[in-house]
Amino acid sequence: MNNEFSMPKPPCKRTGSFLSLLLCALIVFSALFVLPESSLADKQLDKVTLQLKWFHQFQFAGYYAALEKGYYKDEGLDVTIIERDLRHNPIDQVLGGKADFGVSNSEILLHYLKGKKVVLLASIFQHSPLVFISKNQPLIHTAQAIKGKTVLMNSASQDIELKVMLERSGISLSDIQLVDRFAVPEDYFDPQLDVIAAYITNQPYYLKKENVPFSIIYPYTHGVDFYGDTLFTSRAQIQKHPERVDKFLRASLKGWQYALEHPEELIDIIIDKFGSLKSKGHLTYEADTIKTLILPELISIGHSNPARWEHIGEEFIKQGLVDNNRNLDNFFFNPTAGKVTIKEETAFIAAVIFGTIMIILLASIFVAGKFKHEINTRREIEEKLKKSEKYYRSIFENSGAATLIYTVENHLIKRCNEQYAELCGIPREEIENKKKWSDFIAPEELERMSGFAQTRFSEEHNTPKSYDFKFMRANGEIRNVHANIEIIDDSKDCIASIVDMTEKVKTQELLIQTEKMVSVGGLAAGMAHEINNPLAGILQAVQNIYRRISADVPASVKVAEKHGCTCEQINGFLEERGIIRMLDGIHSSGERAANIVRTMLNFTRRNDEGMSSCSLNQLFDDIMNIITCDYDLKKKYDFKHTKIVKEYQEDLGMISCLRIEIEQVLLNLVKNAAFATNEIADIRTPTITLRTRTDDRFIIAEVEDNGPGMSPEVKRRIFEPFFTTKSPGVGTGLGLSVSYFIITQNHNGTFEIDTEIGRGSRFTIKIPKI
């Protein structure tokens, strides 16, 4: 009966008699159990073994606490705790008699339904810690998105809830590229693995520590909510030693209660006495996470809901893991099974006590009857509140947007989801109740945003609920974001949903720039056409001058004689006065200008005929004709002082390509080389080498520079969209990304880079021969 409900006061005499009877009953009841307990110490301890499902860590803290605090010894047990041997399943070890008790998960029910004689003692973890972790960009957030991915997971029954989640999402093991084994630390950072099966208490710690972005796919958000760690034994153990099982269970649950209340002490014990390989920080993270799985504030430690276990069994049948559903009566431990029959005198005394207790209970029921409806109503409301909280917590954590709750008065962030922590660039634990929302606002935006916050609760001001602002990450990086702000009813708190718009803004800027470039390209083509006509007239006029003074033209000879001279005399005069040299200069400059115009027209003209045969040597020369006249390059880099080395293979052969795309690739590479060599112009002569060669399958083009080279981090990201090492406004970060796509996707080639700090870089493209 709840303490908040008090009994009505009976008459004093009746109360005195009642209390006397109750006191006597308690004395007799206590005497029954004093002798067995006191004599227990004189007996030899009963040796038993506990088989863990993994290596020593906080996951098993309750058993360490029961051992170290003497709870097992108080029950007359000498317990040995055994680490997991990956060659054997803990369930097989217990059923085979190599261990008396074991730790497993919902897998134990699958073995029971298959006829194995296992018995559940306690459900320690109310929720399974097993999850999928996505760590490769773009991150995935649903089980359906796992299809076709490379997944590291143990196909045995240890990861059973993950396999059930995949099956419920319409994905079989044949739909993924399965790497069938347990994960090792190196796997957490292997780019070849898209998704790994992980413990929420373990792997996320490593990824957060290395600041690796990741997302978590929880089975319970897909309707699969299995129990986590369970304590179990065999049917044979219960039949032979029922009291031993009862004692072991009681001491273990007591140990778990102590471990959750004293996590720091248990962490030291695990490190000092059990030799855990995990760091203290890792064990602390594990302890905090495990508490959310056990839920000791809401549920008694070890509680098992038979209806929930039946639902899990039905799920196994639905997924074809077992044929039929056995009765679960023998699956749960009954502490009274196998007990020794007590003596007749003891039974009589127990009956007296039972009768006394029944009188008390009946009186209590009579008094509390009028409160029953209220109690039931409260329970229903509490249950609805729990479900509602779980529902909205799931929405908060899995909305896809960066979400936070903050207090308007002091700007303190009370809660945030993982997406917001990723946006900030620091772990969630370092944000909640430690950081203010103003800590992540760009300085130039702080005044505007503070004004919004001050007028948020004022009816006089029409404060916007949705707006854009510049978000400043923990490392100082500025991101363009869009925020939606709502006031939480009956509080001074606000909930904000933030969407990172940086890539969209960059894309919009790129589209504007692309439109400008298309316009400039059209303008350049028009100008080239307009320039081409007077150039043709100049070249034709020069050619006619040559013909008019030539002695090989009879008409010219005749006119010269008419004026009393010869063509040779006229040519001599023109030669001596430098006029012939001037004509040669006009002709040479005109031819060069005509060649540049012709190349520019070819570069700006769309290739509507598709693939064509081209020579990489000729493409390189055409690009150099354009780039030496490029205004930006001549303005930013002194191209006249850049040494151009051409190492062309003569019998190179032809490639089948989209000419304009390959020209764009070569132009990007040469421009990047010019930018790099400009940085070392004060140290050594800027040099760009253009090289072509061939092998059995490919025709190869190389652009090599003697610039400063790249760091491993820059080399790793060099082909990412929008990544650039140039100053803002100088580069978009798309040149090499687009070039990589053109070569690898449109031309079935390869794109490689070799670089060394202080020595320069070499970009190599390989395109299949015709």
Salt bridges, closest charged atoms under 4 A:
GLU4 OE1 - ARG378 NH1 3.24
ASP46 OD2 - ARG244 NE 2.76
GLU68 OE1 - LYS273 NZ 2.80
GLU75 OE2 - ARG250 NE 2.82
ASP78 OD2 - LYS47 NZ 2.86
GLU83 OE2 - HIS56 NE2 3.99
ASP85 OD2 - ARG87 NH2 2.87
ASP85 OD2 - HIS88 NE2 3.92
ASP100 OD1 - ARG244 NH1 3.88
GLU107 OE2 - HIS111 NE2 3.12
ASP187 OD2 - ARG181 NH1 2.72
ASP225 OD1 - HIS127 ND1 2.86
ASP225 OD1 - ARG308 NH2 3.30
ASP225 OD2 - LYS390 NZ 3.42
ASP229 OD1 - LYS53 NZ 3.29
ASP246 OD2 - ARG250 NH1 3.74
ASP246 OD2 - LYS339 NZ 3.47
GLU265 OE2 - LYS69 NZ 3.13
ASP268 OD1 - LYS280 NZ 3.32
GLU286 OE1 - LYS278 NZ 3.53
GLU297 OE2 - LYS291 NZ 3.70
GLU315 OE1 - ARG168 NH1 3.39
GLU374 OE2 - ARG378 NH2 3.21
GLU389 OE2 - ARG393 NH2 2.32
GLU397 OE2 - ARG415 NH2 3.75
GLU397 OE2 - ARG428 NH2 2.39
GLU418 OE2 - LYS208 NZ 3.63
GLU418 OE2 - ARG428 NH1 3.55
GLU429 OE2 - LYS208 NZ 3.48
GLU432 OE2 - ARG428 NE 3.22
GLU445 OE1 - ARG448 NH2 2.77
ASP468 OD1 - HIS482 ND1 2.53
GLU477 OE1 - ARG473 NH1 3.18
GLU477 OE2 - ARG479 NH1 2.90
GLU486 OE1 - LYS465 NZ 3.80
ASP493 OD2 - LYS414 NZ 2.77
ASP500 OD2 - ARG479 NH2 2.98
GLU503 OE2 - ARG479 NH2 3.56
GLU591 OE2 - HIS587 NE2 3.75
ASP608 OD1 - ARG606 NE 3.55
ASP621 OD1 - LYS646 NZ 2.94
ASP622 OD2 - ARG659 NH2 2.56
ASP630 OD2 - LYS671 NZ 3.30
ASP638 OD2 - HIS641 ND1 2.15
GLU647 OE1 - ARG691 NE 2.75
GLU663 OE2 - ARG659 NE 3.06
GLU702 OE1 - ARG691 NH1 2.58
GLU702 OE2 - ARG693 NH2 2.68
GLU702 OE1 - ARG762 NE 3.99
GLU704 OE1 - ARG691 NH1 3.02
GLU713 OE2 - ARG716 NH2 2.99
GLU720 OE1 - ARG717 NE 3.07
ASP754 OD2 - ARG762 NH2 3.20
